[in-house]
Amino acid sequence: MKEHKKSQTKEKNLLCRLAEIVAPQASEFCWGLYYQPKEPDNISELQTNR
């Protein structure tokens, strides 16, 4: 039983370290989906229509 708990702990630590390595890189691949320009498209048209 103790050996099983030790192996589980090692697996959890490995998984945690893997997540720490992969998470920052994954967010860089998805930046395009959440990018918002500082100024919306056609902002001048919206401002002149007021």
Secondary structure as GFF3:
##gff-version 3
##sequence-region A 1 50
A	DSSP	alpha_helix	2	29	.	.	.	ID=ss1
A	DSSP	alpha_helix	31	34	.	.	.	ID=ss2
A	DSSP	alpha_helix	43	48	.	.	.	ID=ss3
###
